[in-house]
């Protein structure tokens, strides 16, 4: 098992789901709270089942957050 590839793939999946959640709530972060908690719980359960550590989960979230922020910057015209 290549842990780096798993972290990157789960980060991509979390990013994609995060964008769908944001779109469903018209990019209003406050209204995404319940959906965000649910995906976080699912991710935590999956990560525990496949033997990832809390640090690995943090890395997955960091990958997703970075991609979401980059994507949102493109939409708002703040691209680097």
The first five atom37 places (N, CA, C, CB, O) and aatype in JSON, in Angstrom:
{
  "aatype": [20, 20, 20, 20, 20, 20, 20, 20, 20, 20, 20, 20, 20, 20, 20, 20, 20, 20, 20, 20, 20, 20, 20, 20, 20, 20, 20, 20, 20, 20, 20, 20, 20, 20, 20, 20, 20, 20, 20, 20, 20, 20, 20, 20, 20, 20, 20, 20, 20, 20, 20, 20, 20, 20, 20, 20, 20, 20, 20, 20, 20, 20, 20, 20, 20, 20, 20, 20, 20, 20, 20, 20, 20, 20, 20, 20, 20, 20, 20, 20],
  "atom_mask": [
    [1, 1, 1, 1, 1],
    [1, 1, 1, 1, 1],
    [1, 1, 1, 1, 1],
    [1, 1, 1, 1, 1],
    [1, 1, 1, 1, 1],
    [1, 1, 1, 1, 1],
    [1, 1, 1, 1, 1],
    [1, 1, 1, 1, 1],
    [1, 1, 1, 1, 1],
    [1, 1, 1, 1, 1],
    [1, 1, 1, 1, 1],
    [1, 1, 1, 1, 1],
    [1, 1, 1, 1, 1],
    [1, 1, 1, 1, 1],
    [1, 1, 1, 1, 1],
    [1, 1, 1, 1, 1],
    [1, 1, 1, 1, 1],
    [1, 1, 1, 1, 1],
    [1, 1, 1, 1, 1],
    [1, 1, 1, 1, 1],
    [1, 1, 1, 1, 1],
    [1, 1, 1, 1, 1],
    [1, 1, 1, 1, 1],
    [1, 1, 1, 1, 1],
    [1, 1, 1, 1, 1],
    [1, 1, 1, 1, 1],
    [1, 1, 1, 1, 1],
    [1, 1, 1, 1, 1],
    [1, 1, 1, 1, 1],
    [1, 1, 1, 1, 1],
    [1, 1, 1, 1, 1],
    [1, 1, 1, 1, 1],
    [1, 1, 1, 1, 1],
    [1, 1, 1, 1, 1],
    [1, 1, 1, 1, 1],
    [1, 1, 1, 1, 1],
    [1, 1, 1, 1, 1],
    [1, 1, 1, 1, 1],
    [1, 1, 1, 1, 1],
    [1, 1, 1, 1, 1],
    [1, 1, 1, 1, 1],
    [1, 1, 1, 1, 1],
    [1, 1, 1, 1, 1],
    [1, 1, 1, 1, 1],
    [1, 1, 1, 1, 1],
    [1, 1, 1, 1, 1],
    [1, 1, 1, 1, 1],
    [1, 1, 1, 1, 1],
    [1, 1, 1, 1, 1],
    [1, 1, 1, 1, 1],
    [1, 1, 1, 1, 1],
    [1, 1, 1, 1, 1],
    [1, 1, 1, 1, 1],
    [1, 1, 1, 1, 1],
    [1, 1, 1, 1, 1],
    [1, 1, 1, 1, 1],
    [1, 1, 1, 1, 1],
    [1, 1, 1, 1, 1],
    [1, 1, 1, 1, 1],
    [1, 1, 1, 1, 1],
    [1, 1, 1, 1, 1],
    [1, 1, 1, 1, 1],
    [1, 1, 1, 1, 1],
    [1, 1, 1, 1, 1],
    [1, 1, 1, 1, 1],
    [1, 1, 1, 1, 1],
    [1, 1, 1, 1, 1],
    [1, 1, 1, 1, 1],
    [1, 1, 1, 1, 1],
    [1, 1, 1, 1, 1],
    [1, 1, 1, 1, 1],
    [1, 1, 1, 1, 1],
    [1, 1, 1, 1, 1],
    [1, 1, 1, 1, 1],
    [1, 1, 1, 1, 1],
    [1, 1, 1, 1, 1],
    [1, 1, 1, 1, 1],
    [1, 1, 1, 1, 1],
    [1, 1, 1, 1, 1],
    [1, 1, 1, 1, 1]
  ],
  "atom_positions": [
    [[0.85, -1.18, 0.0], [0.0, 0.0, 0.0], [0.9, 1.24, 0.0], [-0.97, 0.0, 1.23], [1.76, 1.39, 0.87]],
    [[0.69, 2.11, -0.96], [1.45, 3.35, -1.04], [0.64, 4.45, -0.34], [1.75, 3.74, -2.54], [-0.31, 4.99, -0.9]],
    [[1.02, 4.76, 0.89], [0.27, 5.68, 1.72], [0.17, 7.07, 1.09], [0.91, 5.79, 3.1], [-0.87, 7.72, 1.2]],
    [[1.22, 7.53, 0.43], [1.18, 8.85, -0.2], [0.12, 8.92, -1.3], [2.55, 9.2, -0.79], [-0.59, 9.92, -1.42]],
    [[0.01, 7.85, -2.09], [-1.0, 7.82, -3.15], [-2.41, 7.77, -2.56], [-0.77, 6.61, -4.07], [-3.33, 8.39, -3.09]],
    [[-2.57, 7.04, -1.47], [-3.88, 6.96, -0.81], [-4.26, 8.33, -0.26], [-3.86, 5.91, 0.31], [-5.4, 8.77, -0.42]],
    [[-3.32, 8.99, 0.4], [-3.59, 10.32, 0.95], [-3.95, 11.29, -0.17], [-2.35, 10.85, 1.74], [-4.9, 12.06, -0.04]],
    [[-3.21, 11.27, -1.27], [-3.48, 12.16, -2.39], [-4.85, 11.86, -3.01], [-2.37, 12.03, -3.45], [-5.6, 12.78, -3.32]],
    [[-5.17, 10.59, -3.19], [-6.45, 10.2, -3.78], [-7.62, 10.58, -2.87], [-6.47, 8.7, -4.05], [-8.63, 11.11, -3.34]],
    [[-7.49, 10.32, -1.58], [-8.55, 10.71, -0.64], [-8.66, 12.23, -0.54], [-8.29, 10.1, 0.75], [-9.75, 12.76, -0.34]],
    [[-7.54, 12.92, -0.68], [-7.58, 14.39, -0.71], [-8.33, 14.89, -1.93], [-6.16, 14.95, -0.72], [-9.12, 15.83, -1.84]],
    [[-8.09, 14.25, -3.09], [-8.83, 14.61, -4.31], [-10.32, 14.35, -4.15], [-8.28, 13.83, -5.51], [-11.14, 15.17, -4.54]],
    [[-10.65, 13.21, -3.58], [-12.06, 12.86, -3.35], [-12.72, 13.85, -2.4], [-12.16, 11.42, -2.79], [-13.85, 14.29, -2.64]],
    [[-12.02, 14.2, -1.34], [-12.55, 15.16, -0.37], [-12.72, 16.53, -1.01], [-11.61, 15.26, 0.86], [-13.71, 17.22, -0.76]],
    [[-11.77, 16.93, -1.84], [-11.86, 18.18, -2.59], [-13.11, 18.19, -3.47], [-10.61, 18.38, -3.45], [-13.88, 19.15, -3.45]],
    [[-13.3, 17.13, -4.22], [-14.44, 17.04, -5.13], [-15.76, 17.11, -4.36], [-14.37, 15.75, -5.95], [-16.67, 17.85, -4.75]],
    [[-15.87, 16.35, -3.29], [-17.09, 16.36, -2.48], [-17.28, 17.74, -1.84], [-17.02, 15.26, -1.39], [-18.4, 18.24, -1.76]],
    [[-16.19, 18.34, -1.4], [-16.27, 19.68, -0.81], [-16.81, 20.7, -1.79], [-14.9, 20.12, -0.32], [-17.63, 21.54, -1.43]],
    [[-16.35, 20.63, -3.04], [-16.87, 21.55, -4.06], [-18.34, 21.32, -4.32], [-16.09, 21.4, -5.35], [-19.11, 22.27, -4.48]],
    [[-18.74, 20.05, -4.36], [-20.16, 19.75, -4.57], [-21.01, 20.29, -3.42], [-20.37, 18.24, -4.7], [-22.1, 20.82, -3.64]],
    [[-20.51, 20.16, -2.2], [-21.23, 20.68, -1.04], [-21.33, 22.2, -1.14], [-20.52, 20.28, 0.28], [-22.41, 22.77, -0.91]],
    [[-20.23, 22.87, -1.47], [-20.26, 24.33, -1.62], [-21.25, 24.76, -2.72], [-18.86, 24.85, -1.95], [-22.01, 25.71, -2.53]],
    [[-21.22, 24.07, -3.85], [-22.13, 24.4, -4.94], [-23.58, 24.2, -4.52], [-21.81, 23.56, -6.17], [-24.45, 25.02, -4.85]],
    [[-23.85, 23.14, -3.82], [-25.22, 22.84, -3.39], [-25.76, 23.91, -2.46], [-25.28, 21.48, -2.71], [-26.98, 24.11, -2.38]],
    [[-24.88, 24.59, -1.75], [-25.28, 25.62, -0.81], [-24.93, 27.03, -1.32], [-24.62, 25.38, 0.55], [-24.81, 27.97, -0.53]],
    [[-24.78, 27.15, -2.63], [-24.51, 28.44, -3.27], [-23.3, 29.15, -2.65], [-25.74, 29.33, -3.18], [-23.31, 30.37, -2.45]],
    [[-22.27, 28.37, -2.35], [-20.99, 28.87, -1.82], [-21.13, 29.64, -0.5], [-20.34, 29.78, -2.85], [-20.33, 30.52, -0.2]],
    [[-22.15, 29.27, 0.27], [-22.34, 29.85, 1.6], [-21.76, 28.87, 2.63], [-23.86, 30.14, 1.89], [-22.36, 27.85, 2.94]],
    [[-20.59, 29.21, 3.13], [-19.86, 28.29, 4.03], [-20.65, 27.96, 5.29], [-18.53, 28.9, 4.42], [-20.55, 26.84, 5.8]],
    [[-21.43, 28.9, 5.8], [-22.19, 28.63, 7.02], [-23.22, 27.53, 6.82], [-22.89, 29.9, 7.48], [-23.44, 26.73, 7.74]],
    [[-23.85, 27.46, 5.65], [-24.86, 26.43, 5.45], [-24.29, 25.06, 5.11], [-25.78, 26.86, 4.36], [-25.04, 24.09, 4.98]],
    [[-22.99, 24.96, 4.96], [-22.38, 23.66, 4.65], [-21.98, 22.87, 5.89], [-21.17, 23.87, 3.77], [-21.48, 21.75, 5.77]],
    [[-22.19, 23.43, 7.07], [-21.68, 22.83, 8.3], [-22.1, 21.38, 8.49], [-22.14, 23.64, 9.49], [-21.26, 20.52, 8.74]],
    [[-23.39, 21.08, 8.36], [-23.86, 19.71, 8.58], [-23.27, 18.74, 7.56], [-25.38, 19.66, 8.53], [-22.84, 17.64, 7.92]],
    [[-23.26, 19.15, 6.29], [-22.69, 18.29, 5.25], [-21.19, 18.09, 5.47], [-22.94, 18.88, 3.87], [-20.67, 16.99, 5.26]],
    [[-20.51, 19.14, 5.87], [-19.07, 19.05, 6.12], [-18.76, 18.11, 7.29], [-18.49, 20.44, 6.4], [-17.8, 17.34, 7.24]],
    [[-19.57, 18.18, 8.32], [-19.39, 17.27, 9.46], [-19.6, 15.83, 9.03], [-20.37, 17.63, 10.6], [-18.87, 14.94, 9.46]],
    [[-20.6, 15.58, 8.18], [-20.89, 14.22, 7.73], [-19.74, 13.66, 6.89], [-22.19, 14.19, 6.93], [-19.33, 12.53, 7.11]],
    [[-19.23, 14.44, 5.94], [-18.13, 13.94, 5.12], [-16.88, 13.75, 5.97], [-17.84, 14.9, 3.96], [-16.09, 12.84, 5.7]],
    [[-16.69, 14.58, 6.96], [-15.56, 14.42, 7.87], [-15.66, 13.12, 8.65], [-15.47, 15.61, 8.83], [-14.67, 12.4, 8.82]],
    [[-16.85, 12.81, 9.13], [-17.07, 11.56, 9.87], [-16.83, 10.35, 8.97], [-18.51, 11.52, 10.43], [-16.18, 9.39, 9.39]],
    [[-17.34, 10.4, 7.76], [-17.14, 9.3, 6.81], [-15.65, 9.12, 6.5], [-17.93, 9.55, 5.5], [-15.15, 8.0, 6.49]],
    [[-14.96, 10.22, 6.26], [-13.52, 10.16, 5.97], [-12.75, 9.58, 7.15], [-12.99, 11.55, 5.63], [-11.86, 8.76, 6.96]],
    [[-13.09, 10.01, 8.35], [-12.41, 9.51, 9.55], [-12.62, 8.0, 9.71], [-12.92, 10.25, 10.8], [-11.67, 7.28, 10.02]],
    [[-13.85, 7.53, 9.5], [-14.14, 6.09, 9.6], [-13.37, 5.29, 8.55], [-15.65, 5.83, 9.44], [-12.77, 4.26, 8.86]],
    [[-13.38, 5.79, 7.31], [-12.66, 5.11, 6.24], [-11.17, 5.07, 6.54], [-12.91, 5.8, 4.9], [-10.52, 4.04, 6.38]],
    [[-10.63, 6.19, 6.96], [-9.2, 6.28, 7.24], [-8.8, 5.33, 8.37], [-8.81, 7.71, 7.6], [-7.74, 4.7, 8.31]],
    [[-9.63, 5.23, 9.39], [-9.35, 4.32, 10.5], [-9.39, 2.87, 10.01], [-10.37, 4.53, 11.64], [-8.54, 2.06, 10.39]],
    [[-10.36, 2.55, 9.18], [-10.5, 1.18, 8.68], [-9.31, 0.75, 7.83], [-11.78, 1.05, 7.86], [-8.93, -0.42, 7.85]],
    [[-8.72, 1.67, 7.09], [-7.58, 1.28, 6.24], [-6.25, 1.54, 6.92], [-7.63, 2.04, 4.92], [-5.19, 1.38, 6.31]],
    [[-6.3, 1.94, 8.2], [-5.08, 2.03, 8.99], [-4.31, 3.33, 8.9], [-4.2, 0.97, 8.6], [-3.12, 3.36, 9.19]],
    [[-4.97, 4.41, 8.5], [-4.28, 5.7, 8.45], [-4.28, 6.34, 9.84], [-4.95, 6.63, 7.41], [-5.18, 6.11, 10.64]],
    [[-3.26, 7.13, 10.09], [-3.13, 7.8, 11.39], [-3.84, 9.17, 11.37], [-1.64, 7.98, 11.76], [-4.31, 9.62, 10.32]],
    [[-3.89, 9.81, 12.53], [-4.47, 11.15, 12.61], [-3.66, 12.13, 11.76], [-4.53, 11.63, 14.08], [-4.23, 13.04, 11.15]],
    [[-2.36, 11.95, 11.71], [-1.52, 12.81, 10.87], [-1.85, 12.62, 9.39], [-0.02, 12.51, 11.12], [-1.83, 13.57, 8.61]],
    [[-2.14, 11.38, 9.0], [-2.52, 11.1, 7.62], [-3.84, 11.8, 7.28], [-2.64, 9.58, 7.38], [-4.0, 12.36, 6.19]],
    [[-4.78, 11.76, 8.22], [-6.07, 12.42, 8.01], [-5.87, 13.92, 7.86], [-7.05, 12.11, 9.17], [-6.5, 14.57, 7.03]],
    [[-4.98, 14.48, 8.68], [-4.65, 15.9, 8.59], [-4.07, 16.22, 7.21], [-3.67, 16.31, 9.7], [-4.38, 17.25, 6.63]],
    [[-3.23, 15.34, 6.7], [-2.63, 15.53, 5.37], [-3.71, 15.48, 4.28], [-1.55, 14.46, 5.1], [-3.66, 16.26, 3.33]],
    [[-4.67, 14.58, 4.41], [-5.76, 14.47, 3.44], [-6.56, 15.78, 3.42], [-6.7, 13.27, 3.78], [-6.87, 16.31, 2.36]],
    [[-6.87, 16.27, 4.6], [-7.64, 17.52, 4.71], [-6.84, 18.69, 4.13], [-8.01, 17.79, 6.18], [-7.41, 19.57, 3.49]],
    [[-5.54, 18.7, 4.37], [-4.69, 19.77, 3.83], [-4.69, 19.75, 2.31], [-3.25, 19.64, 4.36], [-4.78, 20.8, 1.67]],
    [[-4.58, 18.55, 1.72], [-4.62, 18.43, 0.26], [-5.94, 18.99, -0.27], [-4.44, 16.94, -0.18], [-5.95, 19.78, -1.22]],
    [[-7.04, 18.59, 0.35], [-8.36, 19.04, -0.1], [-8.52, 20.55, 0.08], [-9.47, 18.3, 0.65], [-9.0, 21.24, -0.82]],
    [[-8.13, 21.06, 1.24], [-8.26, 22.49, 1.5], [-7.45, 23.32, 0.51], [-7.82, 22.81, 2.93], [-7.92, 24.34, 0.01]],
    [[-6.23, 22.89, 0.22], [-5.39, 23.61, -0.73], [-6.03, 23.65, -2.12], [-4.01, 22.97, -0.82], [-6.0, 24.68, -2.79]],
    [[-6.61, 22.53, -2.52], [-7.24, 22.47, -3.85], [-8.52, 23.31, -3.88], [-7.54, 21.02, -4.24], [-8.8, 23.96, -4.88]],
    [[-9.28, 23.28, -2.8], [-10.5, 24.1, -2.74], [-10.13, 25.58, -2.78], [-11.32, 23.78, -1.46], [-10.74, 26.35, -3.52]],
    [[-9.14, 25.98, -1.99], [-8.72, 27.38, -1.97], [-8.21, 27.82, -3.34], [-7.64, 27.6, -0.92], [-8.52, 28.92, -3.79]],
    [[-7.43, 26.98, -3.98], [-6.9, 27.3, -5.3], [-8.05, 27.45, -6.31], [-5.91, 26.22, -5.78], [-8.05, 28.36, -7.13]],
    [[-9.02, 26.55, -6.22], [-10.16, 26.59, -7.11], [-11.01, 27.85, -6.87], [-11.01, 25.35, -6.92], [-11.46, 28.48, -7.82]],
    [[-11.22, 28.19, -5.61], [-12.02, 29.37, -5.27], [-11.29, 30.65, -5.71], [-12.32, 29.41, -3.76], [-11.93, 31.61, -6.12]],
    [[-9.97, 30.66, -5.62], [-9.19, 31.81, -6.08], [-9.32, 32.0, -7.59], [-7.72, 31.64, -5.7], [-9.37, 33.13, -8.08]],
    [[-9.38, 30.89, -8.34], [-9.56, 30.98, -9.78], [-10.92, 31.59, -10.09], [-9.43, 29.61, -10.43], [-11.04, 32.44, -10.98]],
    [[-11.94, 31.14, -9.37], [-13.3, 31.64, -9.6], [-13.39, 33.12, -9.28], [-14.31, 30.86, -8.75], [-14.07, 33.86, -9.99]],
    [[-12.73, 33.56, -8.23], [-12.82, 34.96, -7.82], [-11.81, 35.86, -8.54], [-12.61, 35.07, -6.31], [-11.78, 37.07, -8.3]],
    [[-10.98, 35.27, -9.41], [-10.04, 36.06, -10.18], [-8.75, 36.38, -9.46], [-10.68, 37.31, -10.59], [-7.99, 37.25, -9.89]],
    [[-8.48, 35.7, -8.35], [-7.27, 35.94, -7.58], [-6.18, 34.92, -7.89], [-7.58, 35.92, -6.1], [-5.34, 34.62, -7.04]],
    [[-6.21, 34.4, -9.09], [-5.26, 33.38, -9.49], [-3.84, 33.91, -9.44], [-5.59, 32.87, -10.89], [-3.59, 35.07, -9.76]],
    [[-2.92, 33.04, -9.02], [-1.5, 33.44, -8.89], [-0.83, 33.54, -10.23], [-0.74, 32.45, -8.03], [0.36, 33.86, -10.3]]
  ]
}
